């Protein structure tokens, strides 16, 4: 799953936490345009499988999807 951190009704980190509680083996890569080390640390703490920042070029995105 590719999950944006900035969502309209809920932040992506909260969604990540819920997903991992329901299915700890779910593969979730965070995507964000707001960046920052604190957010990346929190995503890792919540067991995100990866973290990429926008803008994401097509090659990087394709390679990420293939790796999943």
N, C-alpha and C positions, 0 to 999 in steps of 0.2 A: 504494500500500500504506500502511496505517496500522500503525505498529509501536510497541509499547509499549517503553519503556526497561527497565522492571522485569519480567523473565521468570523463571520458576522455575529453569531449568537453565543459563541463559546471559543475559548482559545484552544489551539491545537494541542498544547501540552496537556490540558485536561482531558481532551479526547484520547490522546496517547495513553494516559494513565488508565482510563476506562477500558480501552481496547486490550491493554496488557493484563488487566485484572480478569477480563473475560477469557482471553486467549493468550497466555504468556508466550506461545510459540509464533504468534502473528509477526510477520515481517513488516516493519513500519519504518519508512525513511521520511524524515522531516524535511520540508521545503519552506524556505522563508526569504523574505526580502528585507526583514528587519534586523537580521543577524545579531551578532554580539556573543562574546564568550560566555556570559552568564546564561543566556538562553541555550546555547549549545551544551553547556555543562548540565543544565536541568534536563534537557532531552536525553542525554546519555544516562543520567541518574534514573530516568524513567524507562530506561532500556530501549531507546530508539536504536534501530539497527544502522542508521546512517543519518547524515545531516548535510544538505546542500543549500546554497544560497542562490537567490534569483539575482539577476537573470541567469537562467540555466541554458547553456547552448545545447543544440539538438544532439550533438555527438555524446556529450556527457549524459544527457537524459537517456538516450538509447542504450548506452553502455550500462548505466545503472539498472534499467529495466531488464536487460539481458542477464545481468548478474543475479538478479532476484529469481 
